[in-house]
Amino acid sequence: MKLAFAFSVAVLSMVTLQVVNTSASEAMAKKMGGWEKGGAYDKAYNPSELEQFRATVVKVTTLVPMPGMAPGVALVVKEAEEDDETILVHVCPEWYMDGKGIGIRKGDRLKIRGSWAEIDGKDIFMASKIKRGDYFVLKVRLTKDGTPFWTLSPEEIAREQATE
């Protein structure tokens, strides 16, 4: 009888632990607003196909990348002044860094590194690193695997910044 009770308590504890773990994961995903690592939006970024280009900022804006996601910061850029075509560059969630806090303004000439993706039938560019001049660098994803900075711990971010 005591053995059966102990077994029941152990199974109940494992089930409770699993439910708590699942609830914590769901809470984290809800907090991230669709920007979590491994989510549908994150999976659109392909770190094995990185590209870079130079462009001039036409506008710093906000957008909702996919239905149900929290708003994000984006750049509308042109590779050449005479170009009619613009490129939409997704930068990061607005709750991580707002459009004024990213340190980029209309007219800035940038070097942008990241990955092309198709979201809702449109080609967009998902940034990993943005450089302006010789001294300004905005990193929002790890180069090696595309992990978003907003999902890293403060210690991991400090370690990454120390390697620059």
Residue pairs with C-beta under 8 A, 6 or more apart in sequence:
28 36
29 36
29 39
32 39
32 70
32 93
32 150
32 151
33 69
33 70
33 93
33 95
34 40
34 41
34 65
34 66
34 68
34 69
34 70
35 41
35 42
35 69
35 70
35 72
35 92
35 93
35 96
35 148
35 150
35 151
36 42
36 151
37 147
37 148
37 151
40 66
41 65
41 66
41 69
41 119
42 146
42 148
44 117
44 118
44 119
44 126
45 114
45 115
45 117
45 126
45 128
45 141
45 146
46 115
46 116
46 117
46 146
47 115
47 128
47 141
47 143
47 144
47 145
47 146
49 115
49 116
50 113
50 114
50 115
50 128
50 143
51 113
51 114
51 115
51 116
52 111
52 112
52 113
52 114
53 79
53 87
53 111
53 112
54 79
54 109
54 110
54 111
54 112
55 77
55 78
55 79
55 87
55 89
55 109
55 110
55 112
56 77
56 78
56 79
56 81
56 107
56 108
56 109
56 110
57 75
57 76
57 77
57 104
57 105
57 106
57 107
57 108
57 110
58 76
58 77
58 78
58 86
58 106
59 75
59 76
59 106
60 73
60 74
60 75
60 99
60 102
60 104
60 105
60 106
61 73
61 74
61 75
61 76
61 99
62 71
62 72
62 73
62 74
62 94
62 99
63 71
63 72
63 74
63 88
63 90
64 70
64 71
64 72
65 72
65 90
65 119
65 124
66 119
66 120
70 93
70 94
70 95
71 93
71 94
72 90
72 91
72 92
72 93
72 94
73 91
73 92
73 93
73 94
73 97
73 98
73 99
73 102
74 88
74 89
74 90
74 91
75 88
75 89
75 91
75 104
75 110
75 112
75 127
75 130
76 86
76 87
76 88
76 89
77 86
77 87
77 89
77 110
77 112
78 85
78 86
78 87
79 87
87 124
87 125
88 122
88 124
88 125
89 112
89 114
89 124
89 125
89 126
89 127
89 130
90 124
90 125
90 126
90 127
91 97
91 102
91 127
91 130
91 138
91 140
92 102
92 140
92 148
92 149
92 150
93 150
96 149
96 150
102 138
103 132
103 136
103 138
104 110
104 130
104 132
104 138
108 132
109 132
110 130
110 131
110 132
111 130
111 131
111 132
112 125
112 127
112 129
112 130
112 131
113 127
113 128
113 129
113 130
113 131
113 143
114 125
114 126
114 127
114 128
114 129
114 141
115 125
115 126
115 128
115 146
116 123
116 124
116 125
116 126
117 123
117 124
117 125
117 126
118 124
126 141
127 140
127 141
128 139
128 140
128 141
128 142
128 143
128 146
129 137
129 138
129 139
129 140
129 141
129 143
130 137
130 138
130 140
131 137
131 138
137 164
139 149
139 160
139 161
139 164
140 148
140 149
140 150
141 147
141 148
141 149
142 149
142 152
142 160
149 157
149 160
152 160
